[in-house]
Amino acid sequence: MKIQAKTALGIEISTRHVAMALVRRERRRSVLVRAAKVRTEQDLIRDGRIQDPAGLARAVRQARSACLGMFGYAYAAGIALPVGIVQLHLLDLPDPLPSNLASYVRDEVGQFSSIPADRIVSDHGPIGPRAANRLLAAIADSGPIMDLIRPCAGSRLVIQMVEPGCLAMVRALTPYLARSQSANVLVVSLGAEGMGLCVLRAGKLDFLRSQSISETCDDPEALTRYVSSQLREVIQFYTVEAASGAQQWRICLICQDGLALSAQASTVLVPKGCRAELDVLRPEEVISAAVQCQQDASIAKDVGMAAVGLALGLLGDTSDIPKLNLLPPGVIGKRRLIRQLTITGLVVALIILAAALVEVGLVARVRVVEQAVAGRKALIRSGQAAELVSQQRQLDARIEEGSRVAQVMQELVTRHKHVDWSGLLEDIRQATPATVAISQLSAQATDQLSLVIDGYAIDYPSVRSFVDRLAQSDHVASASLVRSGVDVVYGKTHLAYQIRCVLKAKGQ
């Protein structure tokens, strides 16, 4: 899921502390605005379970106040998961690729976990040079994740991303390791929550492993031996099985949360027969390379690397580190429901407000109309008689005109009995196209008796067709188009025409 914002808050929850980093994107650079780390006396997380929910909520609240203030707000916030809560798997995809990749990955990683199917949260992303056929998959239990989200929600933080902490830490390391493009880089991160191992080849993440070190973290000698064995195992794999040959290695060691190795660590950690260079890094060095501190550079000491890396991911980091989001689907569905209910409530409120305004407007309108009606009643009464007289005169004029036309037509029929009027009218009816209308028939008695047809048509070809049909009538000697032009009838444009038909006598 792609999340981009201008300001992001990364939250790192470890065994004994809660760290937050507020990062802002400014002109192609990332700025660390504020950072806070709240340490606790008791373990917050043990064996992947929340041990002190009240202490966790209190630590989150204190860290939030230090980063955002009492009423501050981060546009995007995310949680970096500790080692004990999330499991990581590297998968080689079959050829051809499965049709439903998400279901395939979920089934594959589910075989190595005892988490109930209804509580599994998983995500995946491409990794390494063979990104098309190789995936990094993460799986976790939604129960502990919800236990981490609840105290953040209680502190008015909207969590948009839940990512494995070791993955966020590698993202924070990427700017520092940008200059090591020619060598294989093996990064070892030691902290109270566990150990993270990752390999970067040509600047791209190729291997990632996270595991708990709770049994050896208190003994520097045992911890050094354990880390040395893990380093030797990874380098041997890349030398023999991955066919990397004797390429130069750069080993970066980062110790956090007060963990320490033995005095001989610099010689023990480098495997024999391997061309490797060991760098012991401080977390503040890595953070200073990833982000620029806004005020005092000392604030980099009070922030976790995973918190900074997660904030960079929320800001749309352009590195090749995959973004895995383990936010439970129930949280997403609940937020969608809340958003829909909020929108529905706003719409209902707007409807009620609009109805109230309409009611007020209608009342005012009714009063105005009542006043207007009362003011015009006298005028209507005084002008009603005059209007009735005018309508009566118009009606009488129409009746008189109709009588005159009927009388003229009667005289015409009586005078010109040699014309078959019934047959002529029938021919006109049959010859009239569907796109032609007749508005008036009139007769002209000159040298030859003519019938003049006035009307309207949709187009000129219809009028020409009408003229041709009339000319073929047995009662018409000739038909011609007298005039045609555009006229507006009832607000629509039509073609007005006038046709003159010279009539034949009966028997001709």
N, C-alpha and C positions, 0 to 999 in steps of 0.2 A: 504494500500500500504506500503510495507516494504522499508524503506530508511535507509541505514547505511553509515557512513562516519567516518573519523578520527577527523575531525574538523567541528563544526556546529555553526551557528549563530542563536540565538533566538531573535525575535523582539517582543516586547510588546508595543502596541499602545493603550494609554489610553486617557481620556478626556483632560488632561493637560500635558501629557509628552509622550515621545518616549524613551523606554529603550531597550538596546541591551546587549546581553551576548555572548561572544565568548568562547566556551567550547571545550576542546580537550580531547580525550580518550588516556590515557597512562597507560599501564600495569595494567589493572583491576581497574583503578580509573579514575575519571573525574576531570579535572583541569580547573578552571576558569582563562582563559588567560587574558582577558580584559573585562571591562564593562563600559557602558556609559549610562547616562540618561540626556535627553535634555528636559527642561521644557518650556512650552509656556505660553504666557499671555492670549491668547484667547482659548476658547474651540475648540478642534480639531473635536470632535464627539459629537453629540447631537441627542438623539432619534434614534440612529442607522444610522445617516447620517453624511457624512463628511461636516463640516462647513467651514473649511479653507484649501482647497487643497494646496495652495501655502505654507502656514505655515507648513503643514504636510510634504511636500516635503523638505522644508528647514530643519526641525527637523530630518528627516530621513538621510539627507545628512550629517548633523553635527554629529549625533550619529555614522554613518558608518565611518566617518573619524577618530573619536576617538577610535573606536574598531579595524578597519582594516588598518588605514592609507590611504594615497592618492591612492595607487595602490594595496592595499591588496585585497585578494579574499577568500571567505568562500566556501568550497566545498559543503555545504548544508546550506540552510537558510529557516526559517519558520516564520510565523506570528501567534501570539496569538490573537484571536478575542475578542473584548470587549463584555460585557454582552448584550448590546443593539442590536447587529448584529446577534447573533446566538440564537437559541432556542434548549433546550434539553428536551428529552422525554424518560421515562422509559417504555418499552413495554414488556408485558408477551406474549410469543409466543403461538399460539394454538397447539393442539396435534391432528392429525399429523402436522408436520411442512409444511408450504407452499413450493411448488416446486421452485418458484422464490422469494427468501427471500428479495433481494434488492428491487424488485418492491412492495412487500407487505409492507415493512417498509416505502418506499416512499409514498405509498397511505395512510398509517395510520397517519403519521406525517403531511401529507399535509392537512388532515381534520382540523387541529388546526391552520392553517396558511393561511394568505391572499396573500401570494406570488404567482405571476403568475407561471403557470406550466413550462414555458420555461426558467424561471430564478431560479428555485429551485436547490439548491446544498445540497446533503444529504450524510451521511455516518453513519455507525453503527458498534457496537462491543459488545461482551459479557461482562456482568458485574455481580458481586456478586457470592456467592457460587453456585447458580443455573444458571451458565453461559450458559448452554445448552438451557434453556428455557426463558432467560431474556436478554434483549438487552438495551443498551444505544444508542439512536439515536439522531443525531444532524441535524438541518435543518437551512439554511440561504439563503439570497438573494444574487445572484451572483453579482448584481450591486455594493453594498457597498464593497464587497470583492475585486472586480476589482479596486475600488477607493483606496484601501489600497495597492494593488499589484503594481499599476502604479508608485507611487513615489519610491518604492523599486527598480523597474526595471530601473527607471531613474538614480538611484545611483549604477547601475551595480550589483545588487543583484538578483540572480536567486532563486525565491521562489519555494521550492519543497513541502512545507507542510503548510496548514492553519488549525489550531486547535483551538477549544474553549479555551479561556484563563483560565477558571476555571479548566478545565481538565489538562492543563499544570501545573497549580499551585498545584494541588493534586499530580502530579508526582514529583514535587520538594519537597513536604512534606513527601513523602513515606520513604526516609532514616531516617528522624528525628523521625518518628512515628514507626519505626521498632520494638522498644522495647515494644510497647503497644499491644502485641498479645492477651493478655487475656481479655482485656476490649474493649467495643465499643468506638470508637473514633469519636467524632463529631467536625468537623473543621468548624470554621466560619471565613471567610476572608472578610474584609471590605476595600473597596477602592473607589476611585472617580468614577470608571466605574460601580460599583455595589457591591452586596453581593453574596458570594458563600457559599453554605452549602453542606457538604458532610459527609457521614458516612462510616467508615471503620470497618468491622467486620472480626476478625482474620487476619488482615493485608490486606484484599481485599476490594476494593471499592464496596459498596453496594447501595449507594444512592447519588445522586448529583442534586443540584438545584442552579440556578443562577437567580438573579432578580435585577432590578434597585432600588436604594435607593436615587434617586435624590431629592425626596420631603422631606426626613428626615435627609440627611447627614449633614446639617448645624446646626441642633439642637441636642446636645448631649443627652438631656433627651428623646426626641422623638425617636432618633435612638436606645437608650438603651431599651426602651419599645418595639420597633418593633423587635429588635433582640431577646429579651427575649420571646416574643410570638412565634417567629419562632422556637426557641430552644424547647420550651415546646411542640409545635405541633409535632415536629419530634420525641422527646423522648417518647411522649404519643403513637405515632403510633407504635414504636418498642416495647413498653412495653405491649400494649394491642393486636393490630392487628398482629404484626409480631411475637408475642409470645416469645419475648426475655427475659421476666421475669424481675427480679430485678437485672440484671447484672450491674456490675460497669461501669460507664461512665467516659470518660475523654474528657472534652471540651477544645479545643484549639482555642484561639481567636487571630487573627492577624489583626492589624490595619495598613493600608498603606495610603499614600498620605495625611498625616496630619489629618486624621479623629480621633476623640476622643469620648469616651463615658462618661457618668456621673460618679461622684465620688463613687456612690453606685453600680457600675456595677458588682463588684465582688460578691455581695450578691443577686442582682436582677436577674442575668443571670442564676444562678443555680436553676432549678425548685424545688419546695418544694416536699418533700417525695421521692427524687431521690438521689441515691448514685452516686454523680458526683464530679469530681475534675476539677477545672478551672485553666487552664494555659494561661497566656497572653504572647504570643511569639512576638519577634521582627523578621522582615523579614531577617535580616542578620544572626540570629541564624539558621534559617531554611536553608538558602543558604549555610552556612558554613558546615552544616551536609550533604548536597547533593553533594557539590563539594569542591575541595581543591583549595584555591587561589594560583596562581603561584608566585606572588610577595608579595604584601601587602594585608593583610586581610581586610583592610578598603575599598577595591573596592567592597565588598559585599553590602555596603550601597548604591552604585550607580547603582544597578541593580534590576529589577523586578523579583519576584518569577516565574511569568509565562514565562519570557524569559529564565530563567535557566531550567525550566521544559520542555519547548519546545526543547531546545538544547539537553537535555538528551534523549528525544524521537527520535530526528534525529540521535543520536549516537547509536540507538539500545538498549534503556533501557529495562532491563529484568524484570521489575516489572509487576504486574497484571493490571496496569492501561491501559485501552484500548486506542488505537491510532485512532483518527478520523481525516480524512483528507478531508477538504472542499475546496480543490483547484478546481476551475471551470473547466469543461471538455474543454471549449474553449481554456484555457491557455495550457492545455496538447496537444490538437490538433495543436495549433499554433507552439508550440515548436517542435513537431514531423515534421511539415511541414518545419520549418526553418532548422532542422537537415537534413532532406532529401534534401532540396535545397542546403545546404552547402556541403553535400556529393556529390550531382550531380555536383556542381560547381568544386569541387576538382577533380572529375573523368574527367570532360571535360578539366580542365587545364592540368591534367596528360596526357590525350590523345593528346592534342595540343603539349605539350612538347615532348611526345614520337614521334609524327609525325615530329616535327622539327628535333629531333635527328636522326630519320630514314632518313629524306631527306638529312641532312648533311652527314650521313654515306653512303647513296646511291651515292651522288656526289663523295665522296672520293673513293668509291668502283668502280664507273664507270671509274674514272681516272686511278686507278690501273689496271683495266681490259684492258683499252685502251693501256696502256703501255705494258702490258703482250702480248696482241694481236700483237701489232706492233713489239715486240721483237721476236715473234714466227712465224711471217709470212714467214721470210726467211727460217727458219728451216722447216716449213711445206712444202714450195715450193720445197726445196731440197729433202725432204724425201717422197714427194708425189709419184714420179715415182717409187721409190723402193717399196713403199707400194702397189701400183697397180700391180707391177710385182709379189710380194709375194702373193697377193690375187688371181691373175691369176693362179699361180702354184698350190695353194691349191684347186682351182676350178677344174683344170685339173686332180688333183689327185683323187678328189671325183668322177668325171665322169669316170675315168679309173677304180676305185674300183667298181663303180656301174655296169659298163660293165662287169667286171670280174665276179662279183657275178651272174649277169644275165646269163652269158655264162656257169658258173658252174652249175647253176640250170637247164639250158636248156639241158646241157649234162646229168645231173642226170635224168631228166624226160625222155630223149631219151633212155638212157641206161637201165633204170628200168621201162619199160612199163608195167610190171606185177603189178605195184602198182597203185591203184586208187587215184591219187593225188587230184583231185577235191573233192572227197568224204572225203579224209583225212583232207583237209583244212577246209571243212565244219564242220566236227566233232570237230576239234580243236576250231573253232569259237564258236560253241554251248557249248562246255565244259568249256570255259574260264569264271570263276566267275567275278562278277563286281569289286571285290577288287584285281584282278590280272591283270597285264599288261605284254604283250609280247614285248620284245625289239629286238629279233633276232631268226631266224630259220636257222639251218644248218644241213647238212646230213653227216653221217659217213658210208662208205661202207667197212665193214670188212667181217666177215663170214656171218653176217646178216645185211641187210640195216637198219640203225637207223636214226631217226630224233631227233636232239637236240634242245630243246626250252630253251632260256634264257629270263629272265624278272625280274619284281619286283612285290612284293605283300605287302599288309598292315600288314598281320600277318601270322603266320605259319599254322593255321588251313585252311586258304584259299588255300595255296599251296598243302596241303594234299588232300583237296577236288578236286583240279584241277587234281592231279595225279590219284585219284580214277576214275574220270570221263573219263580221257584219256584211262585208262585201260579197260573201258567198251566199247570202240569204236570197231566197226567191222573191222576197218582197222589197228588196233594196236594189236600186239601180247602181248606186255607187256609194262608197263610204270613204271619207277622208278625215284626217286629223287636222283640225282647225288650229288649235293651239295646245301647248303643254308647258308646264312650269312648276316650280317647287312652291308648296304652300304648307302652312302649319295648321293642323287640325287637332284640337284638344291637346296641345303641347307637344305633338309629334309631327315630324316632317314627312309629308307625302308628296306624290307627284300629281298635280291637278291637270286635267285634260278636258278637251271639248271636241266631240266628234260630230260631223255633219253627214247625215245619210239622205240621199235622194231616193224617194219612194217610188215604187212601181204601182201601176194600177192593176186591178184584178184581171187575170187572164194574160198579162204581158209576160 
